[in-house]
Amino acid sequence: MMVWQRLAIRSGQLVSRALDLILPPRCLGCGADVGAPGTLCPACWKAAAFIAPPLCACCGLPFEFQTDGQSLCGACIARPPAFDRCRAVLVYDDASKGMVLRFKHADRTDAAPGFAAWMARAGADLLAEADLIVPVPLHRWRLFRRRYNQSALLALHLGRLSGRPVTPDLLVRKRPGTQGGQSARGRVRTVVGAFALPPAAREAVRGRRVLLVDDVFTTGATVGECAKVLKRAGAAGVDVLTLARVVRAQRLEPADGSAGQ
């Protein structure tokens, strides 16, 4: 990570701590007063759709019916993703969209510690097996405009919570591109060949299990392309942990149709 990025993160942390001394903690969702930083008020907590088992054993898609813990969704059976496992904290919906976008686009970097704590719980199994935490990168021009990579902030806080090493600039995004509003096929086309691992960084991932961190899982195209790059470089495995994920209603049943009584 560049020096100016580290200074920006450090400055943001200092400002956040100073504000905590002056102002009461605010709900990450609506901004109401709460008892502790990085938490939700009762109303936002009730509205939030936290993801919990039963899940697709691969992509972490929540199922509506109880399974044996090893069931896969239809999408993962039809086309196994490049990553090994994915877990997320929240369903990306009307209740969570606002706080995710404020964190991503509106300088709400003070939310990163609270979000990372949620992610550490949701991805505890993945963190326990991870040798290295790596965020999904931004293209340098987007990083310049935004001044911070939200995925890198989450990764750094996850590293502090778990004690796992974090390499914020391991992966590089070679060309810009936005996926907002695109179809699933369009998202895939946008990211094919968009990421790279510098030759000097290959030794860092060879034989190691990498935990890839991003803010939102939509179709899996971005993290899937990053996973391909890491595995081609010799990574022993690549898991994915995100703050939120899109859930499509038609995919909420395990592919084999099994359901508990």
Backbone hydrogen bonds in HBPLUS format (Angstrom, degrees):
<---DONOR---> <-ACCEPTOR-->    atom                        ^
c    i                          cat <-CA-CA->   ^        H-A-AA   ^      H-
h    n   atom  resd res      DA  || num        DHA   H-A  angle D-A-AA Bond
n    s   type  num  typ     dist DA aas  dist angle  dist       angle   num
A0005-GLN N   A0002-MET O   3.07 MM   3  5.27 125.0  2.39  99.6 113.7     1
A0006-ARG N   A0002-MET O   3.09 MM   4  6.49 158.0  2.14 153.4 159.3     2
A0007-LEU N   A0003-VAL O   2.92 MM   4  6.22 158.6  1.97 153.9 160.2     3
A0008-ALA N   A0004-TRP O   2.95 MM   4  6.08 149.8  2.05 137.2 145.4     4
A0009-ILE N   A0005-GLN O   2.94 MM   4  6.23 159.2  1.98 151.6 156.6     5
A0010-ARG N   A0006-ARG O   2.87 MM   4  6.08 165.1  1.90 150.6 155.2     6
A0011-SER N   A0007-LEU O   2.81 MM   4  5.92 156.9  1.87 145.9 152.6     7
A0012-GLY N   A0008-ALA O   2.92 MM   4  6.09 156.5  1.98 143.9 150.6     8
A0013-GLN N   A0009-ILE O   2.95 MM   4  6.24 150.8  2.03 147.9 155.8     9
A0014-LEU N   A0010-ARG O   3.01 MM   4  6.29 157.3  2.07 148.9 154.4    10
A0015-VAL N   A0011-SER O   2.92 MM   4  6.17 162.3  1.96 153.3 158.0    11
A0016-SER N   A0012-GLY O   2.92 MM   4  6.05 157.5  1.97 143.8 150.5    12
A0017-ARG N   A0013-GLN O   2.95 MM   4  6.19 157.3  2.01 147.8 153.3    13
A0018-ALA N   A0014-LEU O   2.96 MM   4  6.17 156.3  2.01 146.7 153.5    14
A0019-LEU N   A0015-VAL O   2.88 MM   4  6.13 157.8  1.93 151.2 157.1    15
A0020-ASP N   A0016-SER O   2.95 MM   4  6.19 146.7  2.07 142.8 152.1    16
A0021-LEU N   A0017-ARG O   3.28 MM   4  6.58 138.0  2.47 139.0 148.4    17
A0021-LEU N   A0018-ALA O   3.14 MM   3  5.30 131.9  2.38  97.6 109.9    18
A0022-ILE N   A0019-LEU O   3.01 MM   3  5.04 131.9  2.25  97.0 110.5    19
A0023-LEU N   A0019-LEU O   2.63 MM   4  5.54 171.6  1.63 164.8 167.5    20
A0034-VAL N   A0025-PRO O   3.00 MM   9  5.56 156.0  2.06 136.3 138.1    21
A0027-CYS N   A0032-ALA O   2.63 MM   5  5.13 151.3  1.71 149.1 159.6    22
A0031-GLY N   A0027-CYS O   3.09 MM   4  4.50 134.7  2.31 114.2 125.4    23
A0028-LEU N   A0039-THR O   3.07 MM  11  6.13 157.6  2.12 147.9 155.0    24
A0045-TRP N   A0041-CYS O   2.87 MM   4  6.01 159.1  1.92 161.4 168.5    25
A0046-LYS N   A0042-PRO O   2.98 MM   4  6.11 155.3  2.05 144.0 149.9    26
A0047-ALA N   A0043-ALA O   3.10 MM   4  6.35 146.3  2.22 140.6 149.6    27
A0048-ALA N   A0044-CYS O   2.95 MM   4  6.04 139.1  2.12 145.1 154.9    28
A0091-VAL N   A0049-ALA O   2.91 MM  42  5.51 154.2  1.98 155.7 164.1    29
A0051-ILE N   A0089-VAL O   2.80 MM  38  5.59 169.6  1.81 147.2 150.1    30
A0063-PHE N   A0054-PRO O   2.86 MM   9  5.48 172.7  1.87 140.1 141.4    31
A0056-CYS N   A0061-LEU O   2.77 MM   5  5.05 141.2  1.92 133.2 146.2    32
A0060-GLY N   A0056-CYS O   3.02 MM   4  4.67 139.4  2.19 124.0 132.1    33
A0057-ALA N   A0071-SER O   2.91 MM  14  5.88 169.5  1.92 160.7 163.8    34
A0086-CYS N   A0058-CYS O   2.75 MM  28  6.24 136.9  1.93 161.8 165.3    35
A0064-GLU N   A0252-LEU O   2.97 MM 188  5.79 148.3  2.08 153.3 155.1    36
A0255-ALA N   A0072-LEU O   3.08 MM 183  6.20 169.8  2.09 149.7 152.6    37
A0077-ILE N   A0073-CYS O   3.18 MM   4  6.49 148.4  2.29 150.3 159.5    38
A0078-ALA N   A0074-GLY O   2.89 MM   4  6.05 164.6  1.92 153.1 157.5    39
A0079-ARG N   A0075-ALA O   2.91 MM   4  5.94 158.3  1.96 145.2 151.4    40
A0084-ASP N   A0238-VAL O   2.74 MM 154  5.72 176.1  1.74 166.2 167.5    41
A0240-VAL N   A0085-ARG O   2.78 MM 155  6.16 147.7  1.88 147.8 158.6    42
A0087-ARG N   A0240-VAL O   2.98 MM 153  6.39 149.9  2.07 147.5 155.0    43
A0242-THR N   A0087-ARG O   3.01 MM 155  6.49 158.7  2.06 153.5 160.4    44
A0089-VAL N   A0243-LEU O   3.24 MM 154  5.19 135.0  2.46 104.0 116.0    45
A0090-LEU N   A0243-LEU O   3.04 MM 153  6.35 155.5  2.10 141.9 149.6    46
A0245-ARG N   A0090-LEU O   2.94 MM 155  6.44 137.1  2.13 153.3 166.1    47
A0092-TYR N   A0245-ARG O   2.68 MM 153  5.08 164.0  1.71 137.1 135.2    48
A0097-LYS N   A0093-ASP O   2.80 MM   4  5.61 150.2  1.89 161.8 169.5    49
A0100-VAL N   A0096-SER O   3.11 MM   4  6.28 159.6  2.15 159.6 166.0    50
A0101-LEU N   A0097-LYS O   2.92 MM   4  6.07 166.4  1.94 156.3 159.9    51
A0102-ARG N   A0098-GLY O   2.93 MM   4  6.10 152.9  2.01 147.7 155.5    52
A0103-PHE N   A0099-MET O   3.14 MM   4  6.18 154.1  2.21 136.3 142.9    53
A0104-LYS N   A0100-VAL O   2.93 MM   4  6.11 148.2  2.03 143.0 152.7    54
A0105-HIS N   A0101-LEU O   2.77 MM   4  5.72 162.5  1.80 151.4 154.6    55
A0106-ALA N   A0102-ARG O   2.96 MM   4  4.64 142.8  2.10 118.8 127.8    56
A0108-ARG N   A0102-ARG O   3.37 MM   6  5.80 154.3  2.44 142.5 137.5    57
A0111-ALA N   A0108-ARG O   3.15 MM   3  5.92 168.0  2.16 118.0 121.8    58
A0112-ALA N   A0109-THR O   3.11 MM   3  5.54 161.3  2.15 112.6 118.1    59
A0115-PHE N   A0111-ALA O   3.00 MM   4  6.19 169.4  2.01 164.6 168.1    60
A0116-ALA N   A0112-ALA O   2.86 MM   4  5.92 162.5  1.89 154.7 159.8    61
A0117-ALA N   A0113-PRO O   3.04 MM   4  6.24 148.4  2.14 142.0 150.0    62
A0118-TRP N   A0114-GLY O   3.18 MM   4  6.53 153.9  2.25 146.8 152.9    63
A0119-MET N   A0115-PHE O   2.95 MM   4  6.27 159.1  2.00 150.8 157.0    64
A0120-ALA N   A0116-ALA O   2.81 MM   4  6.03 149.1  1.90 148.3 156.5    65
A0121-ARG N   A0117-ALA O   3.29 MM   4  6.55 147.4  2.40 140.4 147.3    66
A0122-ALA N   A0118-TRP O   2.99 MM   4  6.31 166.6  2.01 154.4 158.2    67
A0123-GLY N   A0119-MET O   2.81 MM   4  5.81 152.0  1.89 149.2 156.2    68
A0126-LEU N   A0123-GLY O   3.02 MM   3  5.20 115.1  2.46 101.9 117.9    69
A0127-LEU N   A0123-GLY O   2.86 MM   4  6.09 164.6  1.88 165.0 169.9    70
A0128-ALA N   A0124-ALA O   2.98 MM   4  6.10 151.6  2.06 145.0 152.5    71
A0129-GLU N   A0126-LEU O   3.20 MM   3  5.44 137.6  2.39 101.0 111.8    72
A0130-ALA N   A0127-LEU O   3.20 MM   3  5.01 148.7  2.30  96.8 106.0    73
A0131-ASP N   A0209-ARG O   2.79 MM  78  5.20 168.6  1.80 147.6 151.3    74
A0132-LEU N   A0209-ARG O   3.31 MM  77  6.59 139.8  2.49 156.6 156.7    75
A0211-LEU N   A0132-LEU O   2.79 MM  79  6.16 164.1  1.82 164.4 169.7    76
A0133-ILE N   A0165-PRO O   2.88 MM  32  6.16 158.3  1.93 156.2 163.2    77
A0167-THR N   A0133-ILE O   3.03 MM  34  6.42 160.1  2.07 172.0 177.0    78
A0134-VAL N   A0211-LEU O   2.87 MM  77  6.10 166.7  1.89 155.1 157.3    79
A0213-VAL N   A0134-VAL O   2.89 MM  79  6.12 153.2  1.96 142.4 148.5    80
A0136-VAL N   A0213-VAL O   2.91 MM  77  6.07 149.2  2.01 172.1 163.7    81
A0142-ARG N   A0139-HIS O   3.06 MM   3  5.40 118.4  2.46 106.4 121.3    82
A0143-LEU N   A0139-HIS O   2.91 MM   4  6.15 160.1  1.95 159.5 166.2    83
A0144-PHE N   A0140-ARG O   2.91 MM   4  6.04 148.1  2.01 138.0 146.5    84
A0145-ARG N   A0141-TRP O   3.09 MM   4  6.32 154.5  2.15 142.0 147.7    85
A0146-ARG N   A0142-ARG O   2.89 MM   4  6.05 163.6  1.92 152.7 157.4    86
A0147-ARG N   A0143-LEU O   2.67 MM   4  5.37 146.5  1.78 142.3 151.5    87
A0152-ALA N   A0149-ASN O   3.01 MM   3  5.24 122.3  2.35 102.4 117.0    88
A0153-LEU N   A0149-ASN O   3.09 MM   4  6.48 152.4  2.17 153.5 161.6    89
A0154-LEU N   A0150-GLN O   3.14 MM   4  6.42 160.7  2.17 145.9 150.3    90
A0155-ALA N   A0151-SER O   2.95 MM   4  6.16 157.5  2.00 144.1 150.7    91
A0156-LEU N   A0152-ALA O   2.90 MM   4  6.09 159.2  1.94 151.0 155.7    92
A0157-HIS N   A0153-LEU O   3.12 MM   4  6.37 161.7  2.16 150.2 154.5    93
A0158-LEU N   A0154-LEU O   2.89 MM   4  6.10 152.1  1.97 147.6 156.3    94
A0159-GLY N   A0155-ALA O   2.89 MM   4  6.13 149.4  1.99 146.2 154.5    95
A0160-ARG N   A0156-LEU O   3.11 MM   4  6.44 150.8  2.20 142.0 149.2    96
A0161-LEU N   A0157-HIS O   3.00 MM   4  6.25 155.0  2.07 146.8 153.4    97
A0162-SER N   A0158-LEU O   2.91 MM   4  6.00 152.9  1.99 148.9 155.8    98
A0163-GLY N   A0159-GLY O   2.74 MM   4  5.33 142.4  1.88 142.9 150.6    99
A0170-LEU N   A0167-THR O   3.44 MM   3  5.56 161.2  2.48 117.3 114.0   100
A0172-VAL N   A0196-ALA O   2.89 MM  24  5.22 156.0  1.94 156.7 161.1   101
A0196-ALA N   A0172-VAL O   2.85 MM  24  5.22 147.5  1.96 148.8 157.7   102
A0174-LYS N   A0194-ALA O   2.68 MM  20  5.35 152.5  1.75 153.7 161.7   103
A0182-GLN N   A0179-GLN O   3.11 MM   3  5.53 165.9  2.13 134.1 134.3   104
A0187-ARG N   A0183-SER O   2.88 MM   4  6.16 151.6  1.96 152.8 160.2   105
A0188-VAL N   A0184-ALA O   3.14 MM   4  6.44 154.0  2.21 145.2 151.5   106
A0189-ARG N   A0185-ARG O   3.00 MM   4  6.32 163.0  2.03 151.7 155.8   107
A0190-THR N   A0186-GLY O   3.01 MM   4  6.19 149.5  2.10 144.3 152.5   108
A0191-VAL N   A0187-ARG O   3.33 MM   4  6.58 146.5  2.45 145.1 151.3   109
A0192-VAL N   A0188-VAL O   3.10 MM   4  6.17 134.7  2.32 152.7 164.1   110
A0194-ALA N   A0191-VAL O   2.90 MM   3  4.93 166.9  1.92 128.9 126.7   111
A0201-ALA N   A0198-PRO O   2.79 MM   3  5.40 154.4  1.85 122.4 130.8   112
A0202-ARG N   A0199-PRO O   3.25 MM   3  5.45 160.6  2.29 107.0 112.8   113
A0204-ALA N   A0201-ALA O   3.03 MM   3  5.40 136.2  2.23 106.5 118.5   114
A0205-VAL N   A0202-ARG O   3.14 MM   3  5.63 146.9  2.26 110.7 118.8   115
A0206-ARG N   A0202-ARG O   3.12 MM   4  6.24 140.6  2.28 152.5 164.1   116
A0208-ARG N   A0205-VAL O   3.01 MM   3  5.26 166.4  2.03 133.6 131.6   117
A0207-GLY N   A0234-GLY O   2.78 MM  27  5.90 172.5  1.79 140.7 138.1   118
A0236-ALA N   A0208-ARG O   2.83 MM  28  5.07 139.2  2.00 120.1 129.8   119
A0210-VAL N   A0237-GLY O   2.89 MM  27  6.19 163.5  1.92 157.9 153.5   120
A0239-ASP N   A0210-VAL O   2.93 MM  29  6.35 160.9  1.97 164.2 169.4   121
A0212-LEU N   A0239-ASP O   2.77 MM  27  6.02 173.9  1.77 157.8 155.6   122
A0241-LEU N   A0212-LEU O   2.90 MM  29  6.27 156.0  1.95 164.7 169.2   123
A0214-ASP N   A0241-LEU O   3.23 MM  27  6.62 154.5  2.30 145.7 151.0   124
A0243-LEU N   A0215-ASP O   3.07 MM  28  5.00 125.3  2.39 111.4 125.8   125
A0244-ALA N   A0215-ASP O   3.00 MM  29  6.38 154.0  2.07 155.6 163.9   126
A0217-PHE N   A0244-ALA O   2.93 MM  27  6.33 153.0  2.00 137.5 145.1   127
A0246-VAL N   A0217-PHE O   2.82 MM  29  6.27 156.4  1.87 169.0 173.5   128
A0224-GLY N   A0220-GLY O   2.88 MM   4  5.68 144.3  2.00 139.2 150.3   129
A0225-GLU N   A0221-ALA O   3.02 MM   4  6.15 155.0  2.08 144.0 149.3   130
A0226-CYS N   A0222-THR O   3.05 MM   4  6.36 160.7  2.09 151.5 157.0   131
A0227-ALA N   A0223-VAL O   2.86 MM   4  6.00 154.1  1.93 143.7 151.0   132
A0228-LYS N   A0224-GLY O   3.05 MM   4  6.33 150.6  2.14 144.1 151.3   133
A0229-VAL N   A0225-GLU O   3.20 MM   4  6.52 157.9  2.25 147.5 152.3   134
A0230-LEU N   A0226-CYS O   3.02 MM   4  6.33 160.6  2.06 152.5 157.6   135
A0231-LYS N   A0227-ALA O   2.88 MM   4  6.06 159.6  1.92 152.4 157.9   136
A0232-ARG N   A0228-LYS O   2.91 MM   4  6.05 154.9  1.97 148.4 155.2   137
A0233-ALA N   A0229-VAL O   3.20 MM   4  6.39 134.8  2.42 135.3 146.6   138
A0233-ALA N   A0230-LEU O   3.18 MM   3  5.12 129.4  2.45  91.0 104.5   139
A0235-ALA N   A0230-LEU O   3.07 MM   5  5.61 162.0  2.11 142.7 141.6   140
A0234-GLY N   A0231-LYS O   2.96 MM   3  5.02 158.9  2.01 103.5 110.0   141
A0251-ARG N   A0248-ARG O   2.94 MM   3  5.75 167.0  1.95 129.5 133.1   142
A0252-LEU N   A0249-ALA O   3.37 MM   3  5.66 158.6  2.42 121.4 118.5   143
A0257-GLY N   A0254-PRO O   2.96 MM   3  5.41 160.9  2.00 114.9 121.1   144
